[in-house]
Amino acid sequence: MATEQHAELIKTLHDCAAACNHCFDACLQEDDVKMMAQCIRLDRECADICTYLEHAITRNSPFVAELAKACGAICEACAEECSKHEHDHCKKCAEACAKCAEACRNVA
């Protein structure tokens, strides 16, 4: 079953989406929200694609490799953006996204 084969990826995707959602929410609380706009945007994109890929894997989608390629690219972009900021939530998000990007590349 694809779910068992990709169990570690599913956990990584879930953890990345959670980190992105936390970062998204925390960025909205920052004093200069406008400065965080790109971070917020990419947090949303990344959380959404990670959740979608997680669901696609669990339903044995024939497009897992293609989705993983897109997910890896989005996770990489989010990691890059979050790493530009000194906030703890951004640093943790960047780490989760970098880990997820690598996991997705291994599947793609």
C-alpha positions as a printed NumPy array, in Angstrom:
array([[ 0.   ,  0.   ,  0.   ],
       [ 1.291,  3.465, -0.929],
       [ 0.456,  4.854,  2.496],
       [ 2.822,  2.42 ,  4.225],
       [ 5.509,  3.009,  1.614],
       [ 5.32 ,  6.761,  2.185],
       [ 4.684,  6.789,  5.959],
       [ 7.724,  8.953,  6.721],
       [ 6.845, 11.406,  3.946],
       [ 3.278, 11.682,  5.27 ],
       [ 4.615, 12.594,  8.714],
       [ 7.052, 15.11 ,  7.215],
       [ 4.278, 16.688,  5.141],
       [ 2.019, 16.904,  8.182],
       [ 4.779, 18.487, 10.3  ],
       [ 5.618, 20.975,  7.546],
       [ 1.98 , 22.026,  7.114],
       [ 1.673, 22.506, 10.883],
       [ 4.858, 24.63 , 10.982],
       [ 3.635, 26.725,  8.057],
       [ 0.243, 27.263,  9.661],
       [ 1.894, 28.315, 12.905],
       [ 4.263, 30.668, 11.054],
       [ 1.374, 32.108,  9.041],
       [-0.582, 32.864, 12.21 ],
       [ 2.453, 34.258, 14.052],
       [ 3.424, 36.471, 11.097],
       [-0.025, 38.041, 11.206],
       [ 0.747, 39.118, 14.779],
       [ 4.035, 40.837, 13.889],
       [ 4.268, 44.637, 14.116],
       [ 5.136, 45.021, 10.429],
       [ 2.713, 42.61 ,  8.764],
       [ 3.347, 44.192,  5.365],
       [ 7.008, 43.182,  5.61 ],
       [ 5.848, 39.598,  6.261],
       [ 3.465, 39.458,  3.269],
       [ 5.613, 37.144,  1.117],
       [ 6.283, 34.88 ,  4.093],
       [ 2.564, 34.689,  4.849],
       [ 1.737, 33.99 ,  1.202],
       [ 4.276, 31.176,  0.929],
       [ 3.253, 29.714,  4.293],
       [-0.281, 29.326,  2.923],
       [ 0.872, 27.865, -0.4  ],
       [ 3.181, 25.426,  1.343],
       [ 0.654, 24.273,  3.955],
       [-1.948, 23.743,  1.242],
       [ 0.271, 21.696, -1.089],
       [ 1.644, 19.611,  1.787],
       [-1.875, 18.794,  2.944],
       [-2.971, 18.033, -0.601],
       [-0.018, 15.718, -1.22 ],
       [-0.656, 13.965,  2.094],
       [-4.239, 13.313,  0.99 ],
       [-3.155, 12.23 , -2.496],
       [-0.79 ,  9.651, -1.022],
       [-3.437,  8.225,  1.285],
       [-5.853,  7.767, -1.614],
       [-3.149,  6.15 , -3.764],
       [-3.197,  8.874, -6.416],
       [-1.32 ,  8.081, -9.631],
       [ 0.087, 11.638, -9.519],
       [ 2.127, 11.386, -6.313],
       [ 5.477, 11.882, -8.073],
       [ 4.254, 14.943, -9.98 ],
       [ 2.666, 16.454, -6.881],
       [ 5.795, 15.727, -4.848],
       [ 7.869, 17.629, -7.411],
       [ 5.604, 20.688, -7.109],
       [ 5.46 , 20.351, -3.337],
       [ 9.243, 20.211, -3.119],
       [ 9.579, 23.398, -5.141],
       [ 7.039, 25.254, -2.998],
       [ 8.585, 23.982,  0.242],
       [11.994, 25.126, -0.977],
       [10.664, 28.604, -1.791],
       [ 8.984, 28.839,  1.61 ],
       [12.151, 27.705,  3.393],
       [14.15 , 30.333,  1.522],
       [11.702, 33.116,  2.41 ],
       [11.322, 32.107,  6.052],
       [15.09 , 31.908,  6.501],
       [15.3  , 35.637,  5.683],
       [13.482, 36.477,  8.927],
       [14.829, 36.365, 12.476],
       [11.567, 35.334, 14.139],
       [11.701, 31.971, 15.899],
       [ 8.547, 30.783, 14.12 ],
       [10.111, 31.602, 10.748],
       [13.331, 29.744, 11.596],
       [11.374, 26.646, 12.683],
       [ 9.231, 26.852,  9.571],
       [12.31 , 27.149,  7.347],
       [13.739, 23.975,  8.913],
       [10.497, 22.032,  8.455],
       [10.155, 23.229,  4.859],
       [13.755, 22.352,  3.957],
       [13.273, 18.852,  5.386],
       [10.019, 18.445,  3.496],
       [11.514, 19.713,  0.223],
       [14.224, 17.064,  0.463],
       [11.703, 14.319,  1.259],
       [ 9.574, 15.37 , -1.705],
       [12.569, 15.362, -4.064],
       [13.311, 11.784, -2.981],
       [ 9.808, 10.74 , -4.08 ],
       [ 9.641, 12.849, -7.22 ]])
